[in-house]
Amino acid sequence: MMNLIMNDILGTPSILVGLFALIGLLLQRKPIATVVSGTLKTIMGFVIIGAGATVLTGALDIFGQMFTHAFQVPGIIPTNEAIVAAAQSQFGASTALIMVFGMIVNIILARFTPLKYIFLTGHHTLFMACLIAVSLTVGGMSGAPLVIVGSIILGLCMVVFPAILQPYVRQITGSDDFAVGHFGSIGYFVSATIGKWFGNKEKTTEQIKVPQSLGFLRDTSVAVSLTMSIFFIVVALFAGQEYIQTELSGGSNFIVFSLIQAITFAAGVYIILAGVRMLIAEIVPAFKGIAEKWAPNTKPALDCPTVFPFAPNAVIIGFLFSFLAGLLSMFILPAVGLKVIIPGLVPHFFTGAAAGVFGNATGGRRGAMMGAFANGLLISFLPAILLIFLTQFGFGGSTFGDTDFGAVGIIIMGLMKIFGAA
């Protein structure tokens, strides 16, 4: 039964969010047709986002293999899923307990404090629970104290991070209906702050004028396809025809294969945006039932792609500049004695794109570029510093990718080391 709850319900984002929608609609005493429709559409929205992410990630994985072969760069690609999977044999039980009780702490804090956010990004909740379990264990904690302290830390993360972003989310969306619940928050906050300091929000990425002859570029899917086609074809030329046709394309022409992968990436982005629109349309009204009954005036904190439709141009600009910073970091990291972090396309796309949207909201085009670049530096340096601690516990082959994981892990293990626990 515990396995069913942890893995199949709480561990499945679409079911978790659908469950919240179902409870919310039932608490509002909606007609059965509305309950069924709202619940299924909420789940469907999340499934569509997941399907888009799968399509997009598949294309990015191909790009990553081409890039690694082309430039022969030794290093580590931060992958949340990989390190969580590796840690489950040792930390599975503590991760599960911290996740469940952390969610309860989240609801309690939302009910009784001014931090009125319910964190609904299930997979990131799992990742953070695992990071906290590993960090506290490295620090010398175990048993009930580990679960209690870990749950409190997780619950705090689930309300504090959405809270620091909410002023900027209001600027992005023009409303206060939902928050962003994604553990790349420090990167987004830094991006918005840099945009506020150095940018001009009157000159937004969405006002970029395209000549009439290039009017087709106003279509986001077309613009993404062309941008990624350039990326793929350039890297394919460096990787070489023989490698791609032998190892990746199954014999297909390497240029045609690269072009199809670029368009596949754009299709993934298109699917994600469609899923986001459906999810928001259903979850916000349904969530009111839970908010009114258990935690009045709370907001659902949703995954970072929920802000993508508000500034599609900033999404692409953010990704490109975050990735550029990741490439630059590859040369800086070994110079300062840290392991090389190879820029993973998935974290740079999702967090870089979101950072671009946040930077654009406060600083327009310059904010989107500079803010996303700062995010790219953060998701290169924080994982490299975190890796120093993780290596001590046998996890030197991978590290967590997004900013909040790095910051929380470094703070926990650093403090416990200072106070003699580690």
VORORO-131453 format. One line per field, with one value per atom (N, C-alpha, C): residue in one letter; x, y, z. Coordinates in steps of 0.02 Angstrom, whole numbers. Layout:
<recs>
residuo = (a	...)
xx = (X	...)
yy = (Y	...)
zz = (Z	...)
</recs>
This chain:
<recs>
residuo = (m	m	m	m	m	m	n	n	n	l	l	l	i	i	i	m	m	m	n	n	n	d	d	d	i	i	i	l	l	l	g	g	g	t	t	t	p	p	p	s	s	s	i	i	i	l	l	l	v	v	v	g	g	g	l	l	l	f	f	f	a	a	a	l	l	l	i	i	i	g	g	g	l	l	l	l	l	l	l	l	l	q	q	q	r	r	r	k	k	k	p	p	p	i	i	i	a	a	a	t	t	t	v	v	v	v	v	v	s	s	s	g	g	g	t	t	t	l	l	l	k	k	k	t	t	t	i	i	i	m	m	m	g	g	g	f	f	f	v	v	v	i	i	i	i	i	i	g	g	g	a	a	a	g	g	g	a	a	a	t	t	t	v	v	v	l	l	l	t	t	t	g	g	g	a	a	a	l	l	l	d	d	d	i	i	i	f	f	f	g	g	g	q	q	q	m	m	m	f	f	f	t	t	t	h	h	h	a	a	a	f	f	f	q	q	q	v	v	v	p	p	p	g	g	g	i	i	i	i	i	i	p	p	p	t	t	t	n	n	n	e	e	e	a	a	a	i	i	i	v	v	v	a	a	a	a	a	a	a	a	a	q	q	q	s	s	s	q	q	q	f	f	f	g	g	g	a	a	a	s	s	s	t	t	t	a	a	a	l	l	l	i	i	i	m	m	m	v	v	v	f	f	f	g	g	g	m	m	m	i	i	i	v	v	v	n	n	n	i	i	i	i	i	i	l	l	l	a	a	a	r	r	r	f	f	f	t	t	t	p	p	p	l	l	l	k	k	k	y	y	y	i	i	i	f	f	f	l	l	l	t	t	t	g	g	g	h	h	h	h	h	h	t	t	t	l	l	l	f	f	f	m	m	m	a	a	a	c	c	c	l	l	l	i	i	i	a	a	a	v	v	v	s	s	s	l	l	l	t	t	t	v	v	v	g	g	g	g	g	g	m	m	m	s	s	s	g	g	g	a	a	a	p	p	p	l	l	l	v	v	v	i	i	i	v	v	v	g	g	g	s	s	s	i	i	i	i	i	i	l	l	l	g	g	g	l	l	l	c	c	c	m	m	m	v	v	v	v	v	v	f	f	f	p	p	p	a	a	a	i	i	i	l	l	l	q	q	q	p	p	p	y	y	y	v	v	v	r	r	r	q	q	q	i	i	i	t	t	t	g	g	g	s	s	s	d	d	d	d	d	d	f	f	f	a	a	a	v	v	v	g	g	g	h	h	h	f	f	f	g	g	g	s	s	s	i	i	i	g	g	g	y	y	y	f	f	f	v	v	v	s	s	s	a	a	a	t	t	t	i	i	i	g	g	g	k	k	k	w	w	w	f	f	f	g	g	g	n	n	n	k	k	k	e	e	e	k	k	k	t	t	t	t	t	t	e	e	e	q	q	q	i	i	i	k	k	k	v	v	v	p	p	p	q	q	q	s	s	s	l	l	l	g	g	g	f	f	f	l	l	l	r	r	r	d	d	d	t	t	t	s	s	s	v	v	v	a	a	a	v	v	v	s	s	s	l	l	l	t	t	t	m	m	m	s	s	s	i	i	i	f	f	f	f	f	f	i	i	i	v	v	v	v	v	v	a	a	a	l	l	l	f	f	f	a	a	a	g	g	g	q	q	q	e	e	e	y	y	y	i	i	i	q	q	q	t	t	t	e	e	e	l	l	l	s	s	s	g	g	g	g	g	g	s	s	s	n	n	n	f	f	f	i	i	i	v	v	v	f	f	f	s	s	s	l	l	l	i	i	i	q	q	q	a	a	a	i	i	i	t	t	t	f	f	f	a	a	a	a	a	a	g	g	g	v	v	v	y	y	y	i	i	i	i	i	i	l	l	l	a	a	a	g	g	g	v	v	v	r	r	r	m	m	m	l	l	l	i	i	i	a	a	a	e	e	e	i	i	i	v	v	v	p	p	p	a	a	a	f	f	f	k	k	k	g	g	g	i	i	i	a	a	a	e	e	e	k	k	k	w	w	w	a	a	a	p	p	p	n	n	n	t	t	t	k	k	k	p	p	p	a	a	a	l	l	l	d	d	d	c	c	c	p	p	p	t	t	t	v	v	v	f	f	f	p	p	p	f	f	f	a	a	a	p	p	p	n	n	n	a	a	a	v	v	v	i	i	i	i	i	i	g	g	g	f	f	f	l	l	l	f	f	f	s	s	s	f	f	f	l	l	l	a	a	a	g	g	g	l	l	l	l	l	l	s	s	s	m	m	m	f	f	f	i	i	i	l	l	l	p	p	p	a	a	a	v	v	v	g	g	g	l	l	l	k	k	k	v	v	v	i	i	i	i	i	i	p	p	p	g	g	g	l	l	l	v	v	v	p	p	p	h	h	h	f	f	f	f	f	f	t	t	t	g	g	g	a	a	a	a	a	a	a	a	a	g	g	g	v	v	v	f	f	f	g	g	g	n	n	n	a	a	a	t	t	t	g	g	g	g	g	g	r	r	r	r	r	r	g	g	g	a	a	a	m	m	m	m	m	m	g	g	g	a	a	a	f	f	f	a	a	a	n	n	n	g	g	g	l	l	l	l	l	l	i	i	i	s	s	s	f	f	f	l	l	l	p	p	p	a	a	a	i	i	i	l	l	l	l	l	l	i	i	i	f	f	f	l	l	l	t	t	t	q	q	q	f	f	f	g	g	g	f	f	f	g	g	g	g	g	g	s	s	s	t	t	t	f	f	f	g	g	g	d	d	d	t	t	t	d	d	d	f	f	f	g	g	g	a	a	a	v	v	v	g	g	g	i	i	i	i	i	i	i	i	i	m	m	m	g	g	g	l	l	l	m	m	m	k	k	k	i	i	i	f	f	f	g	g	g	a	a	a	a	a	a)
xx = (42	0	43	96	142	175	192	222	174	111	60	53	50	42	103	164	225	240	239	262	208	148	96	50	48	4	47	82	123	181	206	263	245	180	158	127	161	137	66	49	-18	-72	-61	-110	-114	-57	-55	-96	-83	-119	-193	-206	-276	-314	-279	-310	-328	-284	-299	-359	-362	-419	-483	-481	-540	-566	-521	-541	-570	-537	-560	-630	-642	-709	-762	-744	-793	-809	-758	-770	-815	-814	-857	-926	-937	-1001	-1021	-973	-987	-1027	-1064	-1100	-1050	-1074	-1030	-997	-1033	-1004	-944	-950	-895	-837	-852	-798	-758	-793	-759	-719	-751	-719	-657	-666	-611	-553	-568	-514	-476	-513	-480	-441	-467	-432	-369	-372	-312	-258	-277	-229	-204	-250	-231	-182	-193	-148	-77	-72	-6	24	-18	7	32	-5	16	84	91	156	211	197	246	263	211	223	267	253	294	366	373	440	478	442	474	498	456	475	536	532	585	650	644	703	737	697	726	770	747	787	849	841	898	950	928	975	1019	987	1024	1075	1053	1098	1157	1142	1194	1247	1225	1272	1314	1283	1320	1372	1351	1394	1454	1442	1495	1546	1520	1564	1603	1571	1602	1660	1652	1701	1742	1724	1764	1780	1727	1737	1722	1772	1758	1725	1677	1644	1581	1541	1480	1420	1368	1306	1258	1239	1193	1125	1104	1040	1004	950	913	889	859	830	883	944	996	1020	1033	1060	1006	943	889	881	885	880	938	998	1057	1052	1019	1016	960	914	855	871	922	938	959	993	1017	969	935	896	822	798	729	679	689	641	640	699	701	675	688	662	586	557	484	452	480	452	458	516	525	476	464	418	347	323	254	244	289	281	297	341	355	295	255	193	143	141	97	120	185	212	195	198	180	108	61	-9	-18	17	13	39	96	125	80	50	5	-58	-78	-138	-126	-68	-59	-6	25	74	55	89	76	100	138	165	114	65	6	13	56	68	67	33	34	75	131	179	153	139	108	153	217	263	292	257	272	342	367	434	488	479	529	525	466	459	499	494	532	607	628	700	728	690	714	715	665	664	726	744	803	867	872	931	938	882	884	903	875	893	967	995	1067	1108	1088	1127	1130	1072	1071	1109	1106	1143	1218	1239	1310	1331	1284	1299	1298	1281	1285	1218	1162	1097	1064	1022	988	924	884	824	771	734	679	701	758	780	789	816	826	759	709	643	610	613	580	611	678	713	706	712	706	638	585	516	505	532	524	561	622	660	623	598	561	499	459	399	414	468	488	507	545	564	502	450	390	348	359	322	367	430	475	493	512	533	477	416	362	350	357	344	392	457	505	495	462	451	385	338	270	263	301	295	310	357	376	325	297	246	185	169	113	129	191	210	205	225	225	154	111	44	-9	4	-47	-103	-91	-141	-106	-145	-117	-148	-166	-203	-160	-97	-54	17	57	128	171	235	282	313	301	330	380	442	494	560	602	662	720	703	753	742	708	684	739	796	850	874	878	897	847	782	731	731	742	744	804	862	921	910	879	865	819	766	720	754	798	834	882	919	965	926	869	827	805	787	765	822	882	939	967	970	1007	965	902	862	812	769	715	653	607	549	501	512	469	487	550	572	574	516	511	530	544	560	501	442	382	369	406	399	451	492	544	511	532	501	534	492	516	497	545	529	472	433	375	393	452	474	489	502	515	458	398	340	325	347	334	370	422	458	417	361	318	285	282	255	308	294	344	371	328	351	398	386	430	497	495	557	599	568	605	635	596	621	683	682	739	799	788	843	878	838	867	897	871	901	972	984	1052	1097	1073	1111	1129	1078	1088	1136	1126	1167	1240	1252	1320	1355	1322	1353	1361	1312	1317	1378	1393	1453	1516	1519	1577	1580	1521	1519	1538	1521	1541	1486	1484	1433	1436	1496	1502	1474	1491	1466	1390	1361	1288	1252	1274	1238	1249	1305	1319	1287	1293	1273	1204	1180	1119	1061	1074	1019	996	1032	1013	1025	1072	1089	1061	1015	985	1038	1029	1075	1081	1143	1154	1124	1121	1091	1015	985	912	892	931	918	921	971	979	921	900	843	779	768	708	710	769	775	760	782	769	694	660	588	551	578	549	553	609	617	561	551	500	430	419	354	344	398	394	375	405	388	314	291	221	173	189	147	145	204	207	163	166	125	51	31	-40	-61	-18	-34	-39	6	5	-61	-83	-146	-205	-207	-261	-257	-196	-187	-209	-187	-204	-279	-309	-382	-422	-396	-433	-412	-346	-322	-339	-337	-349	-420	-473	-540	-549	-521	-530	-494	-438	-398	-434	-480	-516	-551	-573	-608	-563	-502	-454	-434	-423	-402	-454	-517	-570	-581	-571	-586	-528	-468	-412	-362	-350	-299	-323	-364	-395	-342	-359	-318	-251	-244	-182	-183	-123	-117	-82	-101	-64	3	57	124	139	142	146	214	226	290	308	373	397	369	352	325	259	228	165	175	238	249	270	284	309	262	195	151	148	171	166	222	275	329	367	337	369	437	447	513	566	547	593	613	568	583	644	644	700	763	756	814	845	802	826	865	838	872	941	944	1007	1060	1041	1091	1110	1064	1083	1132	1120	1164	1233	1233	1296	1338	1305	1340	1367	1328	1351	1414	1416	1475	1536	1527	1581	1606	1560	1578	1623	1618	1659	1733	1751	1821	1841	1791	1806	1812	1768	1765	1832	1865	1930	1983	1976	2025	2021	1962	1954	1953	1974	1981	1918	1867	1805	1799	1759	1749	1709	1722	1687	1615	1569	1498	1479	1462	1441	1370	1356	1288	1236	1191	1136	1083	1061	1012	945	925	859	857	904	901	910	954	964	902	866	804	752	733	678	694	751	766	789	826	848	789	742	682	642	632	594	632	698	738	731	728	718	652	599	533	534	566	570	612	668	710	676	637	600	547	515	461	486	549	576	624	653	705	703	647	641	693	714	760	827	853	917	911	855	844	840	806	800	868	910	976	1023	1029	1075	1052	987	960	968	954	962	1036	1079	1152	1173	1149	1164	1138	1079	1051	1097	1123	1168	1231	1257	1316	1299	1240	1220	1212	1180	1168	1230	1284	1350	1392	1394	1437	1407	1342	1312	1316	1300	1309	1381	1429	1500	1521	1497	1514	1479	1416	1379	1414	1444	1477	1534	1567	1621	1595	1536	1506	1481	1447	1418	1472	1530	1584	1606	1602	1621	1577	1517	1470	1460	1506	1504	1460	1439	1398	1437	1496	1538	1522	1478	1464	1409	1371	1317	1303	1261	1244	1176	1145	1080	1091	1041	1051	1027	969	938	964	955	987	969	905	883	912	918	948	1021	1058	1127	1133	1092	1096	1077	1021	998	1048	1073	1121	1185	1211	1273	1264	1207	1194	1189	1149	1140	1206	1242	1304	1359	1359	1408	1397	1333	1318	1335	1317	1330	1405	1442	1515	1544	1518	1542	1528	1468	1448	1469	1511	1542	1501	1443	1402	1429	1463	1488	1561)
yy = (-61	0	63	63	121	131	74	78	110	91	119	195	215	287	326	301	338	340	282	278	294	268	274	334	363	421	483	485	545	553	497	500	512	515	528	598	646	716	725	692	701	676	619	592	636	659	702	766	799	861	847	791	771	758	729	716	781	831	896	927	921	949	914	847	809	831	834	855	926	970	1039	1045	1009	1011	979	925	894	940	974	1020	1078	1096	1149	1124	1057	1025	1037	1032	1040	980	988	931	877	815	758	765	793	802	849	903	951	921	880	847	800	759	711	748	797	834	872	908	948	905	848	804	774	748	717	768	828	878	902	905	923	871	807	753	754	765	766	822	881	937	919	885	865	811	764	711	741	791	824	859	893	925	872	816	762	733	726	700	748	813	863	861	854	851	789	733	672	682	712	725	771	825	875	845	806	777	727	689	642	677	734	772	801	824	853	800	739	685	671	671	661	718	779	836	829	807	799	748	693	642	669	706	736	786	826	878	847	796	764	731	698	665	718	772	823	857	871	912	874	809	765	798	823	858	810	793	751	793	765	802	767	801	772	813	777	811	805	860	857	828	775	743	725	761	747	675	651	584	531	541	490	483	539	535	513	531	507	432	407	335	299	326	295	295	346	353	312	287	255	192	155	93	108	164	181	229	271	325	323	267	262	274	242	247	318	347	414	466	455	500	499	439	432	465	453	483	559	584	657	688	653	680	684	630	629	681	681	727	799	806	873	905	864	890	910	872	890	956	963	1026	1084	1072	1123	1148	1102	1121	1158	1135	1169	1240	1249	1316	1361	1332	1372	1392	1349	1364	1416	1413	1454	1510	1517	1571	1613	1669	1710	1678	1623	1590	1541	1567	1529	1498	1447	1413	1337	1302	1229	1206	1174	1154	1091	1096	1041	1009	1025	993	932	875	814	787	787	757	799	866	907	899	886	871	808	757	695	708	747	761	798	848	886	843	799	754	709	685	642	682	743	784	796	813	827	764	706	644	630	638	627	677	741	794	784	769	760	698	645	584	596	632	651	691	731	771	733	669	627	615	633	624	560	529	468	460	410	394	448	451	499	571	592	662	680	633	646	660	618	626	691	705	765	828	832	892	898	841	841	864	841	860	935	961	1033	1074	1052	1088	1085	1025	1018	1061	1059	1100	1174	1196	1267	1284	1239	1251	1257	1219	1217	1280	1320	1383	1444	1439	1497	1513	1462	1476	1505	1477	1511	1583	1594	1661	1713	1695	1745	1762	1716	1729	1764	1761	1783	1854	1903	1971	1974	1932	1932	1891	1839	1800	1845	1888	1936	1981	2003	2045	2007	1944	1903	1888	1867	1843	1896	1951	2002	1981	1927	1904	1873	1850	1819	1750	1717	1654	1595	1594	1537	1561	1517	1531	1482	1494	1446	1403	1338	1289	1246	1268	1232	1250	1200	1214	1239	1287	1328	1400	1410	1476	1528	1507	1555	1583	1541	1564	1614	1601	1646	1712	1707	1768	1811	1780	1817	1849	1811	1838	1899	1894	1951	2011	1998	2052	2086	2047	2075	2116	2089	2126	2193	2193	2255	2306	2282	2327	2353	2309	2326	2330	2311	2308	2365	2358	2406	2366	2360	2316	2343	2406	2433	2402	2379	2348	2273	2241	2170	2128	2066	2018	2008	2019	2007	2064	2119	2175	2175	2122	2119	2122	2171	2183	2138	2102	2058	2087	2094	2120	2081	2115	2083	2020	2021	1963	1903	1918	1864	1857	1876	1874	1805	1752	1684	1671	1712	1702	1723	1758	1776	1714	1661	1598	1564	1555	1527	1461	1416	1349	1353	1399	1407	1436	1487	1518	1468	1426	1375	1324	1303	1254	1280	1342	1370	1378	1404	1414	1348	1297	1233	1197	1209	1180	1203	1268	1295	1261	1255	1222	1151	1112	1042	1031	1070	1059	1078	1133	1153	1099	1074	1022	957	942	882	884	942	949	936	957	944	870	841	771	723	742	701	655	647	607	534	505	434	418	459	445	448	500	509	454	438	388	317	306	239	230	281	274	301	351	386	380	388	395	331	276	213	213	252	254	312	350	408	463	503	559	603	620	654	724	759	826	821	775	766	744	698	675	733	775	832	881	892	937	910	845	814	820	811	817	888	937	1007	1021	996	1007	967	909	869	909	942	985	1038	1071	1123	1094	1034	1001	989	970	960	1024	1080	1145	1161	1149	1163	1121	1057	1013	1037	1056	1080	1141	1189	1250	1234	1186	1166	1134	1092	1061	1111	1161	1213	1251	1269	1307	1267	1202	1160	1153	1142	1132	1193	1252	1313	1326	1313	1325	1282	1223	1177	1181	1186	1179	1240	1300	1360	1361	1351	1349	1291	1232	1174	1184	1217	1227	1270	1311	1355	1315	1255	1213	1195	1174	1157	1219	1273	1335	1358	1356	1381	1336	1270	1222	1213	1199	1181	1237	1275	1327	1388	1429	1486	1532	1558	1608	1581	1515	1487	1486	1476	1474	1409	1379	1321	1343	1310	1324	1271	1292	1246	1247	1198	1189	1250	1259	1320	1331	1278	1293	1332	1339	1377	1450	1476	1546	1553	1497	1501	1537	1524	1556	1632	1660	1732	1772	1736	1770	1719	1695	1642	1660	1723	1743	1739	1758	1756	1684	1637	1566	1545	1562	1543	1582	1647	1688	1663	1647	1623	1558	1512	1448	1459	1499	1509	1542	1592	1628	1587	1547	1502	1450	1422	1372	1402	1463	1498	1505	1522	1527	1460	1407	1339	1320	1339	1325	1363	1427	1467	1438	1413	1386	1325	1288	1229	1246	1307	1328	1360	1390	1424	1375	1324	1277	1243	1213	1181	1231	1293	1345	1363	1352	1367	1303	1247	1185	1144	1157	1118	1072	1019	973	1007	986	1016	992	1039	1024	1034	980	986	1012	1065	1093	1044	1023	979	1020	997	1035	1041	989	990	1043	1044	1097	1167	1172	1239	1261	1213	1234	1256	1212	1228	1286	1283	1338	1400	1391	1449	1486	1447	1477	1516	1484	1518	1580	1575	1633	1689	1671	1722	1758	1720	1750	1797	1776	1818	1881	1872	1929	1979	1952	1994	2035	2005	2039	2102	2100	2158	2200	2171	2207	2199	2175	2170	2124	2142	2099	2092	2148	2145	2103	2110	2070	1996	1979	1908	1879	1916	1891	1886	1940	1942	1896	1896	1854	1780	1760	1690	1670	1716	1702	1689	1730	1720	1652	1633	1568	1512	1520	1469	1461	1517	1514	1478	1494	1464	1388	1365	1293	1256	1293	1262	1259	1314	1318	1284	1293	1262	1185	1152	1079	1057	1098	1080	1084	1135	1141	1086	1073	1020	953	943	880	865	917	907	870	889	855	785	780	715	662	684	636	601	636	606	547	544	491	443	444	396	413	477	497	546	527	572	570	524	518	563	594	638	688	736	787	817	850	882	943	959	1009	1079	1087	1154	1193	1258	1302	1287	1276	1267	1204	1151	1089	1103	1137	1152	1195	1248	1294	1260	1223	1190	1137	1096	1044	1072	1125	1156	1186	1219	1251	1199	1145	1094	1061	1037	1000	1047	1109	1158	1174	1185	1200	1142	1082	1024	1011	1028	1021	1073	1135	1189	1171	1144	1129	1059	1027	965	903	909	848	803	834	794	775)
zz = (0	0	0	42	44	-24	-57	-123	-173	-169	-214	-203	-140	-125	-148	-132	-147	-221	-253	-322	-372	-362	-413	-404	-343	-333	-321	-264	-249	-297	-324	-369	-441	-457	-526	-528	-556	-554	-580	-635	-664	-616	-584	-536	-475	-450	-391	-403	-459	-474	-489	-523	-536	-471	-422	-357	-322	-326	-297	-333	-399	-437	-417	-411	-392	-324	-275	-207	-208	-245	-249	-278	-331	-363	-318	-284	-238	-180	-153	-98	-118	-183	-207	-226	-218	-234	-307	-351	-422	-449	-502	-533	-553	-553	-567	-636	-685	-752	-749	-709	-702	-665	-614	-576	-621	-658	-702	-756	-788	-841	-816	-760	-732	-711	-678	-655	-714	-763	-821	-862	-870	-909	-873	-806	-768	-777	-770	-780	-852	-900	-970	-985	-954	-964	-942	-884	-860	-904	-927	-972	-1037	-1063	-1125	-1114	-1057	-1042	-1039	-1006	-1002	-1070	-1112	-1180	-1219	-1213	-1247	-1221	-1155	-1126	-1150	-1158	-1183	-1255	-1296	-1365	-1368	-1329	-1327	-1300	-1246	-1214	-1260	-1299	-1346	-1397	-1423	-1470	-1437	-1375	-1339	-1322	-1308	-1294	-1356	-1414	-1477	-1485	-1473	-1479	-1430	-1369	-1319	-1340	-1369	-1393	-1450	-1496	-1551	-1524	-1476	-1448	-1413	-1372	-1335	-1382	-1434	-1483	-1522	-1541	-1583	-1547	-1483	-1449	-1396	-1386	-1341	-1274	-1242	-1178	-1120	-1078	-1020	-966	-932	-879	-856	-817	-788	-811	-832	-851	-791	-760	-702	-724	-691	-708	-644	-629	-567	-564	-620	-621	-608	-637	-630	-558	-526	-458	-408	-420	-376	-383	-445	-456	-422	-427	-396	-320	-293	-220	-188	-228	-199	-159	-180	-143	-71	-61	7	43	5	36	18	-10	-32	23	81	136	164	177	206	156	91	40	40	43	42	103	162	223	223	201	198	148	92	42	70	100	126	181	231	287	267	217	191	159	124	93	147	201	257	288	298	324	278	212	163	175	183	193	260	312	377	373	340	333	291	239	197	236	282	322	376	408	468	462	404	395	335	324	265	200	203	144	116	80	61	-9	-12	-76	-65	-110	-109	-170	-157	-209	-243	-308	-345	-397	-398	-446	-413	-423	-385	-395	-457	-467	-434	-432	-399	-323	-297	-226	-209	-252	-242	-246	-296	-303	-242	-218	-160	-97	-91	-33	-34	-93	-99	-82	-109	-95	-20	13	85	124	103	136	131	70	60	100	96	129	205	235	308	329	287	303	298	245	239	300	326	385	450	447	507	542	510	542	518	560	540	581	561	599	600	656	663	656	685	677	604	564	493	458	472	440	464	528	555	527	533	508	432	398	325	302	336	317	327	381	394	341	324	272	206	188	124	124	178	182	175	206	200	129	96	26	-18	-3	-45	-38	13	19	9	30	26	-46	-84	-153	-196	-194	-232	-208	-142	-114	-141	-148	-171	-244	-281	-353	-368	-320	-335	-360	-332	-360	-435	-457	-527	-568	-538	-573	-588	-541	-553	-612	-617	-674	-740	-739	-800	-823	-776	-795	-792	-756	-748	-701	-663	-614	-555	-506	-446	-436	-492	-488	-468	-489	-473	-462	-433	-420	-460	-460	-492	-438	-444	-397	-433	-437	-473	-440	-427	-389	-432	-474	-509	-489	-433	-413	-403	-376	-365	-431	-482	-548	-576	-566	-592	-554	-488	-446	-466	-475	-497	-565	-610	-677	-674	-634	-627	-595	-546	-512	-560	-599	-649	-701	-722	-769	-742	-677	-644	-639	-627	-618	-685	-734	-795	-859	-855	-915	-921	-970	-982	-1002	-954	-966	-1019	-1039	-1093	-1160	-1167	-1230	-1221	-1226	-1211	-1272	-1258	-1312	-1359	-1334	-1375	-1424	-1418	-1464	-1519	-1521	-1572	-1641	-1680	-1746	-1797	-1833	-1885	-1953	-1999	-2065	-2098	-2139	-2169	-2207	-2239	-2278	-2233	-2167	-2119	-2069	-2091	-2047	-2019	-2055	-2030	-1964	-1949	-1885	-1825	-1837	-1780	-1750	-1790	-1766	-1724	-1660	-1614	-1637	-1660	-1680	-1739	-1786	-1843	-1821	-1778	-1753	-1715	-1673	-1636	-1684	-1734	-1782	-1818	-1841	-1877	-1832	-1771	-1724	-1708	-1691	-1673	-1733	-1793	-1854	-1863	-1850	-1855	-1804	-1742	-1689	-1709	-1728	-1743	-1801	-1855	-1915	-1903	-1866	-1851	-1810	-1758	-1716	-1756	-1800	-1841	-1887	-1913	-1956	-1917	-1854	-1812	-1790	-1777	-1754	-1811	-1872	-1929	-1954	-2020	-2052	-2029	-2025	-2009	-1940	-1889	-1821	-1818	-1847	-1842	-1879	-1939	-1979	-1952	-1918	-1890	-1822	-1779	-1709	-1692	-1729	-1709	-1757	-1821	-1869	-1902	-1889	-1921	-1995	-2018	-2089	-2127	-2096	-2129	-2139	-2190	-2203	-2141	-2122	-2058	-2056	-2114	-2115	-2109	-2146	-2142	-2072	-2043	-1975	-1925	-1932	-1886	-1894	-1956	-1969	-1937	-1942	-1913	-1836	-1807	-1734	-1711	-1750	-1733	-1735	-1786	-1791	-1737	-1719	-1664	-1599	-1587	-1529	-1528	-1585	-1589	-1577	-1601	-1589	-1514	-1479	-1407	-1371	-1392	-1362	-1374	-1435	-1453	-1409	-1400	-1359	-1287	-1260	-1191	-1181	-1227	-1221	-1223	-1264	-1267	-1201	-1172	-1108	-1052	-1053	-1001	-1002	-1062	-1067	-1039	-1055	-1029	-954	-927	-855	-816	-837	-800	-802	-860	-867	-819	-800	-757	-683	-670	-602	-559	-588	-548	-519	-559	-529	-480	-497	-453	-387	-388	-328	-276	-298	-251	-196	-213	-163	-106	-121	-69	-29	-65	-33	17	-2	41	102	93	147	195	170	213	224	172	177	138	169	134	104	45	9	-15	-20	-46	-123	-151	-224	-243	-300	-324	-352	-333	-360	-413	-476	-532	-566	-608	-642	-686	-699	-733	-803	-842	-909	-909	-850	-847	-866	-862	-882	-955	-988	-1057	-1105	-1102	-1152	-1146	-1090	-1080	-1115	-1136	-1172	-1213	-1268	-1308	-1335	-1355	-1380	-1325	-1264	-1208	-1191	-1205	-1194	-1235	-1299	-1343	-1326	-1315	-1297	-1232	-1183	-1118	-1125	-1164	-1175	-1206	-1258	-1294	-1250	-1212	-1170	-1109	-1082	-1027	-1051	-1110	-1138	-1154	-1179	-1193	-1130	-1074	-1010	-988	-1002	-985	-1024	-1088	-1129	-1102	-1085	-1058	-992	-951	-885	-891	-946	-955	-953	-974	-974	-907	-872	-809	-751	-749	-692	-677	-727	-711	-690	-713	-695	-621	-590	-519	-476	-506	-468	-461	-502	-498	-558	-551	-607	-662	-724	-781	-780	-784	-791	-864	-899	-968	-969	-1007	-1006	-1031	-987	-1007	-1041	-1099	-1137	-1102	-1064	-1031	-976	-927	-877	-907	-958	-987	-1026	-1056	-1090	-1040	-993	-948	-901	-867	-820	-857	-911	-951	-982	-1008	-1038	-986	-927	-874	-850	-843	-823	-874	-938	-990	-982	-965	-954	-894	-840	-780	-793	-827	-843	-889	-936	-983	-947	-896	-860	-825	-801	-764	-805	-858	-895	-969	-996	-1069	-1100	-1161	-1198	-1162	-1137	-1102	-1039	-1005	-944	-960	-1015	-1034	-1050	-1086	-1106	-1046	-1008	-952	-895	-882	-829	-844	-906	-925	-924	-944	-942	-869	-824	-752	-728	-751	-733	-757	-819	-846	-805	-780	-736	-671	-643	-579	-586	-640	-646	-671	-679	-693	-629	-592	-533	-472	-460	-401	-403	-459	-462	-452	-477	-470	-397	-361	-290	-249	-265	-230	-240	-298	-314	-266	-240	-192	-131	-107	-49	-67	-126	-145	-157	-182	-195	-131	-75	-11	7	-23	-6	-65	-113	-167	-226	-231	-288	-332	-353	-393	-466	-488	-560	-585	-540	-562	-506	-521	-472	-490	-442	-455	-500	-542	-593	-579	-548	-544	-483	-484	-435	-363	-350	-280	-249	-289	-263	-241	-285	-269	-207	-203	-146	-81	-81	-20	3	-44	-26	2	-30	-7	62	73	138	193	181	232	250	199	212	238	214	239	312	331	401	448	425	468	475	423	427	476	472	517	590	602	672	694	654	676	668	634	626	572	522	466	478)
</recs>
